[in-house]
Amino acid sequence: MTRPTVLLSLPRACLRAGPCAVATLGLSAATACAAEGSQAGASDVIFLAQLITLMLVGRLLGEVMNRIGQPSVMGMLLGGIVLGPSVLGVVWPALQHAIFPSAPEQKAMLDGVAQFGILLLLLLTGMETDLKLVRTVGKAALSISVAGVAVPFICGFALGQLMPQSLLPHPDQRLLTSLFLGTALSISSIKIVAAVVREMGFTRRNLGQIIVASAICEDSIGWVIIAIIFGLAQAGTIDPMSVAKSVLGTAVFLIASFTFGRRIVYFLIRWTNDNFESDFPVITMILVIMGIMALTTHFIGVHTVLGAFVAGVLVGESPILSKHIDEQLRGLILAFFMPVFFGIAGLSADLTVLKDATLFLMTLGLIAIASFGKFAGAFIGGEFGGLTRREAFALACGMNARGSTEVIVATIGLSMGALTQDLFTMIVTMAVATTMAMPPMLRWALGRVPLSKAEKQRLEREEHEARGFVSNLERLLLAVDQSPNGKFAGRLAGLLAGTGGIAITVLPLSDGDKTGGKQEKTKEDRVEEAVKAAAEDTTLAQGGDDEPAPVDVTIRKHHAPTGEAVAKEAKKGYDLLVVGVENTRVKNGFHQDVSHIASALEGPLAIVAGSDDHLKHPQQSPLHILVPVTGNEVSRRAADVAIAIARASDRPITALYVATTGTSNGRKRRGFRARRREQAIMRDVVEMADRHDVTTRTAVHTDVAPHEAILAEVKQRGHDLIVMGVSRRPGDKLFFGDTAAAVLEKSPASIVFVAS
C-alpha cells in the first residue's frame, strides 16, 4: 500500500505545473497499478490502468492538436501511437509491456471496450447526420458524394489487386482485401470535415453546406458498402448468393428503419422521457435502441456498424431529443469512449515497420493515391454539381480528410482478418497524414471563395433567426381546459408549432384535475384535433416548396391537482408553457387558477385571455394582431410570437410604439435621440416581419399612458388580438406590471401575455 501513499503525498505544485506534470503523475499511477496487477495477476487492475492512461494521454494530445488548429481526434490517435510499440515500445519497452501486456485475456478486455466504442461513435455520427441539409443541396451533394466515393474506391481496389502477397493476410482472398482497401480510401470523415467547416464560420455558407452534406452522403453510402463487405467477409466467400443476401438484407433493414422503425424510435424515446423519473432514462433507451438495431443487422448478415449508424440518424431526428439530453450523450462518448477507442487503434499501429524502405515507399504511394482519388472524384463531382472551379477546388480539399472513419474501417478489417498488421499501419498513417493536411488546405481554399449578394442576405436572415425566440422552440406544453378560451389557446399553440414542426404536449385541465377524477377521452380528442387543425392551417398558409414538418401532438393524462400536474410535467423539459383556462380574468388581475399554473414553471410562459368572437368561434374567428413594442428583450420576444402567428394565419400585424416628449421653452418636443430610438425599434420589428414575409403596419402614439395607447389603437383599428411582452413581478400573485394589468382589465380584445 506504499505506492498510493507516495503518489498522494506529491506536492500540489506538481498539479499546477501544467499538462506535463499531470501526464507524468497519471503515467506514474498507471505504471504502479499495472506493476501491482502484474504481480498479483489481477487483470482488472491493469485494465483500469490502461483506460486511465489512454484517456489522459489522448485528452492532453487532443488539446495540443486543437490549439494548433488540428482535429482533437488526431491527438487521441497519436496518443495511442505514442503509447504503443512505435514510440514508448522503442524508448521504454519494459514500461510499455507493463501497461499494455500481450496476454490474450488482457487484450480481450480492451477489445470489448473498443467494439462498443465503435458502435457509440457510429451512433454519434448518425446523430450528426442532417438529412434536411442533404435535401436542401441534394443535387450537388449527390453528384459529389457518388463521384467522391467511386473514383477513390476504384483506385483503392486497383491498388489491392496490384499489392504484393506479403501484405495480404490470405492471398487466396485478395478480392476481399481489395474491397476493404477501396472502402478505406473512399470515405471522408464527417466529424473532421464538419469541425473544420464550423471553425471557419462556413457552416451556413452555401459551399459549407454542400461540403458537409456531401460528407454526410459519403458516410451514409460508405457504411452501407462497409456493412455489405463485412457481411461477405463473415460469410468467408464472395459469390452471387452471398452478395445478394447482404444487399437484400441491407435494403430491407434500411426500408424498415426509415418507415415504421422511425415511429417506434420516436415513441420509445418520448415514452421513456415522459414516464421515468430516475436520472438519465433517455440515455439508457438510446443505448438500448442502438444495441437492438446493431444486433438486428448482425442477424441479417451485415455488420453491426450499420445498425448503430441508422439508430443515430433516427435518434437525431426525434422531436423529443432535447439539447440537454444530446449533450449528456455526447459527453459520455467524447470524454471516455473516443479517446479510448482511438488510443487502442493507435496502439495497434506499429510505425517501426516503416523503417523498411519498401513499406515506407508503399505508404507514401498509398497516401498519394488516396489523395489523388478523393481530390479528383470530389472535383469532378463538384463540376457536375454546378460549382465554380474555386468552389470545386475548396470542396476537393475538404473531402480529403479520412480521420476517424478510416481508422474504424481498418480496425474492424484487422479484427476480422481482412488486413495484415502492416497494411493496417499503412492505412492509419494515411489517415493521419490526409487528415492533418486537410485543415490548412481547406482554410486557404475557403478564403478564396467570394460571398455573393444573395448568400449574404440569407446569412443575415439566418443570423437573426438564430437569435429569435420562436425559431429556438423545440417543445411546447399546452395546459388548457375544455372552455372556449382553452380551445382558442390550443388554436394559437397549433399555429405557433406549425411554423417549425414544434412538438406539443397537451395537459388537459378540467374539474376532474382538482379532485383527482377521471378525464373524458372525448374532450382530450377534441383538444388534440383543435391543435392539429391549426397546425395544418399553418402548412396551407405557408405554402411554398419547403413543407413544414408535421406537428407531433401528445395528450398527457393525469389525476393530480392542476398545479402539481403542471409542475411535474414541466420538469420533463419544455421551452414554453401556453395556458388557456376558463377563469383567466378577475377584477384585480389574474384568476388564482392562472396564478397556480404559472407558479409551477419558472421558464417562458404565454397566457391566453380570449374575448368576444374568439370565444364564440375559437377555431375560425379572424386574427387582427397588435403588438406593443418597447425595444427590450421581452417586447422583442412578443413580436417574434406575433409574427409567427401572423405568418401561420396569413395575416398582417400592427406594431405600436408609445413615445414621450420633453419640454423646451414651454413647448413639448421629441428629441433627436428619441426619434432615432423610435425609428430603430420600428425598423427592427419590420425587418423581423419581412424575413418571414409578414406585412407590418407601424403606429406611434405620443404623450399618452401606454395602456391608453394600446386600448385606443384597438378601438381605432379594430384589432382583436394583442400580443404583449411582459415580465413577472415578485409577489404572491401573478403580476406583470400596471400596464399589463390595465390592458387585461379594460381591453375588449383577446390578449396573449408572453412572459420571460
Secondary structure in CASP SS format (residue, H / E / C, confidence):
PFRMAT SS
TARGET T0000
AUTHOR 0000-0000-0000
METHOD secondary structure of the structure
MODEL  1
M C 1.00
T H 1.00
R H 1.00
P H 1.00
T H 1.00
V H 1.00
L H 1.00
L H 1.00
S C 1.00
L C 1.00
P C 1.00
R H 1.00
A H 1.00
C H 1.00
L H 1.00
R C 1.00
A C 1.00
G C 1.00
P H 1.00
C H 1.00
A H 1.00
V H 1.00
A H 1.00
T H 1.00
L H 1.00
G H 1.00
L H 1.00
S H 1.00
A H 1.00
A H 1.00
T H 1.00
A H 1.00
C H 1.00
A H 1.00
A H 1.00
E H 1.00
G H 1.00
S H 1.00
Q H 1.00
A H 1.00
G C 1.00
A C 1.00
S H 1.00
D H 1.00
V H 1.00
I H 1.00
F H 1.00
L H 1.00
A H 1.00
Q H 1.00
L H 1.00
I H 1.00
T H 1.00
L H 1.00
M H 1.00
L H 1.00
V H 1.00
G H 1.00
R H 1.00
L H 1.00
L H 1.00
G H 1.00
E H 1.00
V H 1.00
M H 1.00
N H 1.00
R H 1.00
I C 1.00
G C 1.00
Q C 1.00
P C 1.00
S H 1.00
V H 1.00
M H 1.00
G H 1.00
M H 1.00
L H 1.00
L H 1.00
G H 1.00
G H 1.00
I H 1.00
V H 1.00
L H 1.00
G C 1.00
P C 1.00
S C 1.00
V C 1.00
L H 1.00
G H 1.00
V H 1.00
V H 1.00
W C 1.00
P H 1.00
A H 1.00
L H 1.00
Q H 1.00
H H 1.00
A H 1.00
I H 1.00
F C 1.00
P C 1.00
S C 1.00
A C 1.00
P H 1.00
E H 1.00
Q H 1.00
K H 1.00
A H 1.00
M H 1.00
L H 1.00
D H 1.00
G H 1.00
V H 1.00
A H 1.00
Q H 1.00
F H 1.00
G H 1.00
I H 1.00
L H 1.00
L H 1.00
L H 1.00
L H 1.00
L H 1.00
L H 1.00
T H 1.00
G H 1.00
M H 1.00
E C 1.00
T C 1.00
D C 1.00
L H 1.00
K H 1.00
L H 1.00
V H 1.00
R H 1.00
T H 1.00
V C 1.00
G H 1.00
K H 1.00
A H 1.00
A H 1.00
L H 1.00
S H 1.00
I H 1.00
S H 1.00
V H 1.00
A H 1.00
G H 1.00
V H 1.00
A H 1.00
V H 1.00
P H 1.00
F H 1.00
I H 1.00
C H 1.00
G H 1.00
F H 1.00
A H 1.00
L H 1.00
G H 1.00
Q H 1.00
L H 1.00
M C 1.00
P C 1.00
Q H 1.00
S H 1.00
L H 1.00
L C 1.00
P C 1.00
H C 1.00
P H 1.00
D H 1.00
Q H 1.00
R H 1.00
L H 1.00
L H 1.00
T H 1.00
S H 1.00
L H 1.00
F H 1.00
L H 1.00
G H 1.00
T H 1.00
A H 1.00
L H 1.00
S H 1.00
I C 1.00
S C 1.00
S C 1.00
I H 1.00
K H 1.00
I H 1.00
V H 1.00
A H 1.00
A H 1.00
V H 1.00
V H 1.00
R H 1.00
E H 1.00
M C 1.00
G C 1.00
F C 1.00
T C 1.00
R C 1.00
R C 1.00
N H 1.00
L H 1.00
G H 1.00
Q H 1.00
I H 1.00
I H 1.00
V H 1.00
A H 1.00
S H 1.00
A H 1.00
I H 1.00
C H 1.00
E H 1.00
D H 1.00
S H 1.00
I H 1.00
G H 1.00
W H 1.00
V H 1.00
I H 1.00
I H 1.00
A H 1.00
I H 1.00
I H 1.00
F H 1.00
G H 1.00
L H 1.00
A H 1.00
Q H 1.00
A H 1.00
G C 1.00
T C 1.00
I C 1.00
D C 1.00
P H 1.00
M H 1.00
S H 1.00
V H 1.00
A H 1.00
K H 1.00
S H 1.00
V H 1.00
L H 1.00
G H 1.00
T H 1.00
A H 1.00
V H 1.00
F H 1.00
L H 1.00
I H 1.00
A H 1.00
S H 1.00
F H 1.00
T H 1.00
F H 1.00
G H 1.00
R H 1.00
R H 1.00
I H 1.00
V H 1.00
Y H 1.00
F H 1.00
L H 1.00
I H 1.00
R H 1.00
W H 1.00
T H 1.00
N H 1.00
D H 1.00
N H 1.00
F C 1.00
E C 1.00
S C 1.00
D C 1.00
F C 1.00
P H 1.00
V H 1.00
I H 1.00
T H 1.00
M H 1.00
I H 1.00
L H 1.00
V H 1.00
I H 1.00
M H 1.00
G H 1.00
I H 1.00
M H 1.00
A H 1.00
L H 1.00
T H 1.00
T H 1.00
H H 1.00
F H 1.00
I C 1.00
G C 1.00
V C 1.00
H C 1.00
T H 1.00
V H 1.00
L H 1.00
G H 1.00
A H 1.00
F H 1.00
V H 1.00
A H 1.00
G H 1.00
V H 1.00
L H 1.00
V H 1.00
G H 1.00
E H 1.00
S C 1.00
P C 1.00
I C 1.00
L C 1.00
S C 1.00
K H 1.00
H H 1.00
I H 1.00
D H 1.00
E H 1.00
Q H 1.00
L H 1.00
R H 1.00
G H 1.00
L H 1.00
I H 1.00
L H 1.00
A H 1.00
F H 1.00
F H 1.00
M H 1.00
P H 1.00
V H 1.00
F H 1.00
F H 1.00
G H 1.00
I H 1.00
A H 1.00
G H 1.00
L H 1.00
S H 1.00
A C 1.00
D C 1.00
L H 1.00
T H 1.00
V H 1.00
L H 1.00
K H 1.00
D C 1.00
A H 1.00
T H 1.00
L H 1.00
F H 1.00
L H 1.00
M H 1.00
T H 1.00
L H 1.00
G H 1.00
L H 1.00
I H 1.00
A H 1.00
I H 1.00
A H 1.00
S H 1.00
F H 1.00
G H 1.00
K H 1.00
F H 1.00
A H 1.00
G H 1.00
A H 1.00
F H 1.00
I H 1.00
G H 1.00
G H 1.00
E H 1.00
F H 1.00
G C 1.00
G C 1.00
L C 1.00
T C 1.00
R H 1.00
R H 1.00
E H 1.00
A H 1.00
F H 1.00
A H 1.00
L H 1.00
A H 1.00
C H 1.00
G H 1.00
M C 1.00
N C 1.00
A C 1.00
R C 1.00
G C 1.00
S H 1.00
T H 1.00
E H 1.00
V H 1.00
I H 1.00
V H 1.00
A H 1.00
T H 1.00
I H 1.00
G H 1.00
L H 1.00
S H 1.00
M C 1.00
G C 1.00
A C 1.00
L C 1.00
T C 1.00
Q H 1.00
D H 1.00
L H 1.00
F H 1.00
T H 1.00
M H 1.00
I H 1.00
V H 1.00
T H 1.00
M H 1.00
A H 1.00
V H 1.00
A H 1.00
T H 1.00
T H 1.00
M H 1.00
A H 1.00
M H 1.00
P H 1.00
P H 1.00
M H 1.00
L H 1.00
R H 1.00
W H 1.00
A H 1.00
L H 1.00
G C 1.00
R C 1.00
V C 1.00
P C 1.00
L C 1.00
S C 1.00
K H 1.00
A H 1.00
E H 1.00
K H 1.00
Q H 1.00
R H 1.00
L H 1.00
E H 1.00
R H 1.00
E H 1.00
E H 1.00
H H 1.00
E H 1.00
A H 1.00
R C 1.00
G C 1.00
F C 1.00
V H 1.00
S H 1.00
N H 1.00
L C 1.00
E C 1.00
R E 1.00
L E 1.00
L E 1.00
L E 1.00
A E 1.00
V E 1.00
D C 1.00
Q C 1.00
S C 1.00
P H 1.00
N H 1.00
G H 1.00
K H 1.00
F H 1.00
A H 1.00
G H 1.00
R H 1.00
L H 1.00
A H 1.00
G H 1.00
L H 1.00
L H 1.00
A H 1.00
G H 1.00
T C 1.00
G C 1.00
G C 1.00
I C 1.00
A E 1.00
I E 1.00
T E 1.00
V E 1.00
L E 1.00
P E 1.00
L C 1.00
S C 1.00
D H 1.00
G H 1.00
D H 1.00
K H 1.00
T H 1.00
G C 1.00
G C 1.00
K C 1.00
Q C 1.00
E C 1.00
K H 1.00
T H 1.00
K H 1.00
E H 1.00
D H 1.00
R H 1.00
V H 1.00
E H 1.00
E H 1.00
A H 1.00
V H 1.00
K H 1.00
A H 1.00
A H 1.00
A H 1.00
E H 1.00
D H 1.00
T H 1.00
T H 1.00
L H 1.00
A H 1.00
Q H 1.00
G C 1.00
G C 1.00
D C 1.00
D C 1.00
E C 1.00
P C 1.00
A C 1.00
P C 1.00
V C 1.00
D C 1.00
V E 1.00
T E 1.00
I E 1.00
R C 1.00
K C 1.00
H C 1.00
H C 1.00
A C 1.00
P C 1.00
T H 1.00
G H 1.00
E H 1.00
A H 1.00
V H 1.00
A H 1.00
K H 1.00
E H 1.00
A H 1.00
K C 1.00
K C 1.00
G C 1.00
Y C 1.00
D C 1.00
L E 1.00
L E 1.00
V E 1.00
V E 1.00
G E 1.00
V C 1.00
E C 1.00
N C 1.00
T C 1.00
R E 1.00
V E 1.00
K C 1.00
N C 1.00
G E 1.00
F E 1.00
H C 1.00
Q H 1.00
D H 1.00
V H 1.00
S H 1.00
H H 1.00
I H 1.00
A H 1.00
S H 1.00
A C 1.00
L C 1.00
E C 1.00
G C 1.00
P C 1.00
L E 1.00
A E 1.00
I E 1.00
V E 1.00
A E 1.00
G C 1.00
S C 1.00
D C 1.00
D H 1.00
H H 1.00
L H 1.00
K H 1.00
H C 1.00
P C 1.00
Q C 1.00
Q C 1.00
S C 1.00
P C 1.00
L C 1.00
H C 1.00
I E 1.00
L E 1.00
V E 1.00
P E 1.00
V C 1.00
T C 1.00
G C 1.00
N C 1.00
E H 1.00
V H 1.00
S H 1.00
R H 1.00
R H 1.00
A H 1.00
A H 1.00
D H 1.00
V H 1.00
A H 1.00
I H 1.00
A H 1.00
I H 1.00
A H 1.00
R H 1.00
A H 1.00
S H 1.00
D C 1.00
R C 1.00
P C 1.00
I E 1.00
T E 1.00
A E 1.00
L E 1.00
Y E 1.00
V E 1.00
A E 1.00
T C 1.00
T C 1.00
G E 1.00
T E 1.00
S E 1.00
N C 1.00
G C 1.00
R E 1.00
K E 1.00
R E 1.00
R C 1.00
G C 1.00
F H 1.00
R H 1.00
A H 1.00
R H 1.00
R H 1.00
R H 1.00
E H 1.00
Q H 1.00
A H 1.00
I H 1.00
M H 1.00
R H 1.00
D H 1.00
V H 1.00
V H 1.00
E H 1.00
M H 1.00
A H 1.00
D H 1.00
R C 1.00
H C 1.00
D C 1.00
V C 1.00
T C 1.00
T E 1.00
R E 1.00
T E 1.00
A E 1.00
V E 1.00
H E 1.00
T E 1.00
D C 1.00
V C 1.00
A C 1.00
P H 1.00
H H 1.00
E H 1.00
A H 1.00
I H 1.00
L H 1.00
A H 1.00
E H 1.00
V H 1.00
K H 1.00
Q H 1.00
R H 1.00
G C 1.00
H C 1.00
D C 1.00
L E 1.00
I E 1.00
V E 1.00
M E 1.00
G E 1.00
V E 1.00
S C 1.00
R C 1.00
R C 1.00
P C 1.00
G C 1.00
D C 1.00
K C 1.00
L C 1.00
F C 1.00
F C 1.00
G C 1.00
D H 1.00
T H 1.00
A H 1.00
A H 1.00
A H 1.00
V H 1.00
L H 1.00
E H 1.00
K H 1.00
S C 1.00
P C 1.00
A C 1.00
S E 1.00
I E 1.00
V E 1.00
F E 1.00
V E 1.00
A E 1.00
S C 1.00
END
